[in-house]
Amino acid sequence: MTDKRIGSAKSILIVDDIPDNLDLLKGVLGPHYGVKVAISGRVALKIAASSHPPDLILLDIMMPDMDGYEVCRLLKASEATRNIPIIFVTAKAEVDDETLGFALGAEDYITKPISPSVVLARVKTHLALYDQKKLLEDQVQVRTAELMVKNIELDETRIEVISQLGRAAEYRDDNTGMHIQRMSRFSRLLGLSAGLSEEKADMLMYASMMHDIGKIGIPDGVLLKPGKLTDMEFETIKKHPEIGAIIIGEQRCELLQQAREICLCHHEKWNGQGYPKGTCGEAIPLSSRIAAIADVFDALTSRRPYKDAWPVDKALALIAQQAGEHFDPGLTPLFVALKEDLLAIMGQYPDENVPLPAWF
């Protein structure tokens, strides 16, 4: 059954066995999008696999016959429907429920009773990310053959797409993207100092722009919280590396492979006390060890609502102090020696004093 608004560019499929829930979500989304509804998982699968699939699916979990988890699993297993973003909308609010949802490939998780403004914001964000991801995939397909034959650098259009994809996560917390610009260039500098070629260092720079794309999957109430997080909230934050890896996915493109490993491992520590896997030492990819130093240094030297920016010398002293603990002991002295180049980048991409959440 459908209720499509004429002229709407995007369509949303709402899946729920409770008519009142369907009516509520239709009322929220109908003025902005074309709306399709399904009262069962089997109907949802047919609509998703049709010649006019939805651009995004809002999926209840607790349904008879086939629950939302099974619907999500089947959608993600099909080549035709696996890329459609799925947001669970459910009364199941336990951490384990969210974890299972993300593990099955869902992009987000909204708990009932819903907030209309939150639903609209999440839908808008994931539709924008979906469009950017499709554009990126199209660019990769078009350019791969040319890159293999001509061995040329990434063209400006593709780089801009990658940069915008990286900024999609920062858009969630109203950042200007200056963190991405500085951090990625810090990574390139350190990569060169560590012996990477210009080509490999450039690739590292572009890949590191997507290090926090997993923040797209963190609920607003946690991501935007201005104060100290609870233990449970911090456990939710700690999911963003794995979410980022899922968003990028398994790709043939070397750049996206490196972006995925940076997403997954940039919060790992040399001593094994990081997350999400507790990987240690050289088992952490070199790209992630480099990105970790660049990321922490920029966080320390940037102003936040809860702290002033650290002086560069103080931040570099901490980086040096954490050699062999948080950071690769072979990379830290190389980074400290780059002080003048780091200052030049900071001058080129200054903060614009946009507030960020306290956990950043």
C-alpha positions as CSV (number, residue, x, y, z in Angstrom):
1,M,0.0,0.0,0.0
2,T,1.3,3.5,-0.8
3,D,0.8,7.1,-0.2
4,K,3.1,9.0,-2.5
5,R,3.3,12.8,-2.6
6,I,3.3,14.0,-6.2
7,G,6.6,15.6,-7.3
8,S,8.6,14.4,-4.3
9,A,12.2,13.6,-5.2
10,K,12.7,11.0,-2.5
11,S,10.5,8.2,-1.2
12,I,10.5,6.7,2.3
13,L,9.2,3.2,3.1
14,I,7.7,2.9,6.6
15,V,7.4,-0.7,7.9
16,D,5.2,-1.2,11.0
17,D,2.4,-3.6,11.8
18,I,0.6,-0.9,14.0
19,P,-1.6,1.5,11.9
20,D,-1.3,4.3,14.5
21,N,2.5,4.2,14.2
22,L,2.2,4.3,10.4
23,D,-0.1,7.3,10.6
24,L,2.2,9.1,12.9
25,L,5.3,8.7,10.8
26,K,3.3,9.5,7.6
27,G,2.2,12.7,9.2
28,V,5.8,13.6,10.0
29,L,7.3,12.7,6.7
30,G,4.4,13.2,4.2
31,P,4.9,17.0,3.8
32,H,8.5,16.5,2.8
33,Y,8.8,13.1,1.0
34,G,6.9,10.5,-0.9
35,V,5.7,7.9,1.5
36,K,5.2,4.2,1.0
37,V,4.0,1.9,3.9
38,A,4.1,-1.8,4.6
39,I,2.3,-3.6,7.4
40,S,4.6,-6.6,7.3
41,G,8.2,-7.6,6.6
42,R,7.2,-9.6,3.5
43,V,5.4,-6.7,2.0
44,A,8.4,-4.5,2.7
45,L,10.7,-6.9,0.9
46,K,8.5,-6.8,-2.2
47,I,8.3,-3.0,-2.3
48,A,12.1,-2.7,-1.8
49,A,12.8,-5.2,-4.6
50,S,10.3,-3.5,-7.0
51,S,11.2,-1.4,-10.0
52,H,10.7,1.7,-7.9
53,P,12.5,1.0,-4.6
54,P,12.4,3.5,-1.7
55,D,15.4,5.8,-1.1
56,L,15.3,5.0,2.7
57,I,13.5,2.5,5.0
58,L,12.1,3.2,8.5
59,L,11.8,-0.3,10.0
60,D,10.0,-1.5,13.1
61,I,11.6,-4.5,14.9
62,M,8.7,-6.2,16.8
63,M,6.4,-7.5,14.1
64,P,4.6,-10.9,13.7
65,D,5.7,-13.5,11.2
66,M,9.0,-11.8,10.3
67,D,10.7,-9.3,12.7
68,G,12.6,-6.2,11.6
69,Y,16.0,-7.9,12.2
70,E,15.2,-10.6,9.7
71,V,13.9,-8.0,7.2
72,C,17.1,-6.1,7.5
73,R,19.3,-9.2,7.1
74,L,17.4,-10.1,3.9
75,L,17.6,-6.6,2.5
76,K,21.3,-6.4,3.1
77,A,21.9,-9.8,1.7
78,S,20.3,-8.9,-1.7
79,E,22.4,-7.1,-4.3
80,A,19.4,-5.2,-5.4
81,T,18.5,-3.7,-1.9
82,R,21.7,-3.9,0.2
83,N,22.5,-0.2,-0.3
84,I,19.1,1.2,0.7
85,P,19.7,3.0,4.1
86,I,17.7,1.4,7.0
87,I,16.8,3.2,10.2
88,F,15.2,1.1,12.9
89,V,12.3,2.8,14.7
90,T,11.4,0.7,17.7
91,A,10.6,0.5,21.4
92,K,13.5,-1.9,22.0
93,A,16.0,0.5,23.6
94,E,18.7,-1.8,25.1
95,V,22.3,-1.4,24.0
96,D,22.3,-5.0,22.8
97,D,19.3,-4.3,20.6
98,E,21.1,-1.3,19.0
99,T,24.3,-3.4,18.6
100,L,22.5,-6.1,16.8
101,G,20.8,-3.6,14.5
102,F,24.1,-2.0,13.5
103,A,25.7,-5.5,13.1
104,L,23.0,-6.4,10.6
105,G,23.9,-3.3,8.6
106,A,21.3,-0.6,9.7
107,E,22.5,3.0,9.4
108,D,20.7,4.3,12.5
109,Y,18.4,3.5,15.4
110,I,15.5,5.7,16.7
111,T,13.6,4.7,19.8
112,K,9.9,5.2,20.4
113,P,8.1,7.3,21.3
114,I,9.6,9.3,18.4
115,S,10.4,13.0,18.3
116,P,9.3,14.4,14.9
117,S,12.2,16.7,14.7
118,V,14.7,13.9,15.3
119,V,13.1,11.7,12.7
120,L,13.2,14.4,10.1
121,A,16.8,15.3,10.9
122,R,18.0,11.6,10.8
123,V,16.1,11.0,7.5
124,K,17.6,14.1,6.0
125,T,21.1,13.2,7.1
126,H,21.0,9.6,5.8
127,L,19.5,10.6,2.5
128,A,22.3,13.1,2.0
129,L,24.9,10.5,3.0
130,Y,23.3,8.0,0.6
131,D,23.5,10.4,-2.3
132,Q,27.1,11.2,-1.5
133,K,28.0,7.5,-1.2
134,K,26.3,6.8,-4.6
135,L,28.2,9.7,-6.2
136,L,31.5,8.4,-4.7
137,E,30.9,4.9,-6.0
138,D,30.0,6.2,-9.5
139,Q,33.2,8.3,-9.5
140,V,35.3,5.3,-8.4
141,Q,33.9,3.1,-11.1
142,V,34.5,5.7,-13.8
143,R,38.0,6.4,-12.8
144,T,39.4,3.0,-11.7
145,A,40.3,1.9,-15.3
146,E,41.9,5.2,-16.1
147,L,44.0,5.2,-12.9
148,M,45.2,1.6,-13.6
149,V,46.3,2.5,-17.1
150,K,47.7,6.0,-16.7
151,N,48.7,5.9,-13.0
152,I,47.5,9.5,-12.5
153,E,46.7,11.3,-9.3
154,L,43.1,11.5,-8.1
155,D,41.3,14.2,-10.1
156,E,39.8,17.3,-8.3
157,T,36.2,16.2,-8.7
158,R,36.8,12.9,-7.0
159,I,38.8,14.5,-4.2
160,E,36.0,17.0,-3.6
161,V,33.5,14.1,-3.3
162,I,35.7,12.4,-0.8
163,S,36.1,15.6,1.2
164,Q,32.4,16.2,1.3
165,L,31.8,12.6,2.4
166,G,34.2,13.2,5.3
167,R,32.4,16.4,6.2
168,A,29.0,14.6,6.2
169,A,29.7,13.3,9.7
170,E,31.0,16.7,10.9
171,Y,27.8,18.3,9.6
172,R,25.9,16.3,12.3
173,D,27.7,18.3,15.1
174,D,27.8,21.7,13.3
175,N,31.6,21.6,12.7
176,T,33.0,23.6,9.8
177,G,35.3,20.9,8.6
178,M,38.5,22.7,9.6
179,H,39.3,19.7,11.8
180,I,39.2,17.4,8.8
181,Q,41.3,19.8,6.7
182,R,44.0,20.2,9.4
183,M,44.1,16.6,10.5
184,S,44.3,15.2,7.0
185,R,47.2,17.5,6.2
186,F,49.0,16.7,9.4
187,S,48.7,13.0,8.4
188,R,50.2,13.7,5.0
189,L,53.2,15.5,6.6
190,L,53.8,12.7,9.0
191,G,53.4,10.1,6.2
192,L,56.1,11.9,4.1
193,S,58.4,12.1,7.2
194,A,57.9,8.4,7.8
195,G,59.1,7.6,4.2
196,L,55.9,7.4,2.2
197,S,56.0,8.5,-1.4
198,E,54.2,11.7,-2.5
199,E,51.5,9.5,-4.1
200,K,51.0,7.4,-0.9
201,A,51.1,10.4,1.3
202,D,48.4,12.1,-0.8
203,M,46.3,9.0,-0.6
204,L,46.7,9.0,3.2
205,M,45.6,12.6,3.3
206,Y,42.4,11.9,1.3
207,A,41.6,8.6,3.2
208,S,42.0,10.3,6.6
209,M,39.3,12.8,5.7
210,M,36.8,10.0,6.3
211,H,38.2,8.9,9.7
212,D,35.0,9.9,11.7
213,I,32.3,9.1,9.1
214,G,31.0,6.6,11.6
215,K,29.6,9.5,13.7
216,I,26.8,9.5,11.2
217,G,25.5,6.4,13.1
218,I,25.7,7.8,16.6
219,P,22.4,9.1,18.1
220,D,22.0,12.8,18.4
221,G,21.4,12.6,22.2
222,V,24.9,11.1,22.6
223,L,26.8,12.8,19.8
224,L,25.6,16.3,20.7
225,K,25.6,16.0,24.4
226,P,27.5,19.1,25.8
227,G,28.4,17.5,29.1
228,K,30.2,14.4,30.4
229,L,29.0,11.1,28.9
230,T,27.8,8.2,31.1
231,D,29.7,4.9,30.7
232,M,26.9,3.6,28.5
233,E,26.9,6.7,26.3
234,F,30.7,6.4,25.9
235,E,30.2,2.8,24.9
236,T,27.9,4.1,22.2
237,I,30.5,6.6,21.0
238,K,33.0,3.8,20.8
239,K,30.9,2.2,18.1
240,H,31.7,4.9,15.5
241,P,34.9,3.3,14.2
242,E,33.1,0.1,13.3
243,I,30.1,2.0,11.9
244,G,32.5,4.0,9.7
245,A,34.0,0.8,8.4
246,I,30.5,-0.6,7.6
247,I,29.6,2.7,5.8
248,I,32.7,2.5,3.6
249,G,32.4,-1.2,3.1
250,E,34.7,-3.7,1.4
251,Q,36.0,-1.9,-1.7
252,R,38.5,-2.7,-4.5
253,C,39.7,0.9,-4.6
254,E,42.9,1.2,-2.6
255,L,42.0,4.7,-1.3
256,L,38.7,3.4,0.1
257,Q,40.4,0.4,1.6
258,Q,42.8,2.7,3.5
259,A,39.9,5.0,4.5
260,R,38.2,1.9,6.0
261,E,41.2,0.8,8.0
262,I,41.7,4.4,9.3
263,C,38.0,4.5,10.3
264,L,38.3,1.2,12.1
265,C,41.7,1.7,13.9
266,H,42.3,5.4,14.5
267,H,41.3,5.0,18.2
268,E,43.5,2.0,18.8
269,K,46.6,2.5,21.0
270,W,50.1,1.2,20.7
271,N,49.8,-0.4,24.2
272,G,46.6,-2.2,23.2
273,Q,44.3,-0.1,25.5
274,G,42.4,1.5,22.6
275,Y,39.2,0.6,20.9
276,P,37.3,-1.1,19.3
277,K,39.5,-4.2,19.2
278,G,42.3,-3.5,21.6
279,T,44.9,-4.0,18.8
280,C,48.4,-3.1,19.7
281,G,51.8,-2.2,18.2
282,E,52.5,-2.8,14.6
283,A,49.4,-4.8,14.2
284,I,47.7,-1.4,14.0
285,P,47.9,-0.3,10.3
286,L,50.5,2.4,9.7
287,S,47.9,4.7,8.2
288,S,45.8,4.5,11.5
289,R,48.9,5.0,13.7
290,I,49.7,8.2,11.7
291,A,46.0,9.4,11.8
292,A,45.8,8.8,15.5
293,I,48.6,11.3,16.2
294,A,47.3,13.9,13.8
295,D,43.7,13.5,15.2
296,V,44.8,13.9,18.9
297,F,47.1,16.8,18.2
298,D,44.4,18.8,16.4
299,A,41.9,18.1,19.2
300,L,44.4,19.3,21.8
301,T,45.3,22.5,19.9
302,S,41.7,23.4,19.0
303,R,39.4,25.5,21.2
304,R,36.4,23.7,22.6
305,P,33.5,25.0,24.7
306,Y,34.9,23.2,27.7
307,K,38.6,24.1,27.3
308,D,41.0,26.5,25.7
309,A,43.3,25.5,22.9
310,W,46.6,24.0,24.2
311,P,49.8,25.7,23.1
312,V,51.5,23.8,20.4
313,D,54.6,23.1,22.5
314,K,52.4,21.6,25.3
315,A,50.5,19.4,22.8
316,L,53.7,18.2,21.2
317,A,55.1,17.4,24.6
318,L,52.1,15.2,25.4
319,I,52.5,13.5,22.0
320,A,56.2,12.8,22.9
321,Q,55.2,11.6,26.4
322,Q,52.7,9.1,25.0
323,A,55.3,7.5,22.7
324,G,55.0,3.7,23.3
325,E,51.7,4.1,25.2
326,H,49.1,5.8,23.0
327,F,51.3,6.4,20.0
328,D,53.8,4.6,17.8
329,P,57.2,5.4,19.4
330,G,58.9,5.6,16.0
331,L,56.4,8.1,14.6
332,T,56.2,10.5,17.6
333,P,59.7,12.1,17.3
334,L,59.1,12.6,13.5
335,F,55.8,14.4,14.3
336,V,57.4,16.6,17.0
337,A,60.1,17.6,14.5
338,L,57.4,18.9,12.1
339,K,56.4,21.8,14.4
340,E,56.9,24.6,11.9
341,D,55.0,22.8,9.2
342,L,52.2,22.1,11.6
343,L,51.9,25.7,12.5
344,A,51.7,26.7,8.9
345,I,48.8,24.3,8.3
346,M,47.0,25.6,11.5
347,G,47.4,29.2,10.1
348,Q,46.0,28.2,6.8
349,Y,42.9,26.4,8.3
350,P,42.0,28.2,11.5
351,D,39.1,27.4,13.8
352,E,35.9,29.3,13.3
353,N,34.9,28.9,17.0
354,V,32.0,26.5,16.2
355,P,31.0,24.6,19.4
356,L,31.7,20.9,19.5
357,P,30.5,18.3,22.0
358,A,32.7,17.7,25.1
359,W,33.7,14.1,24.2
360,F,35.4,15.1,20.9
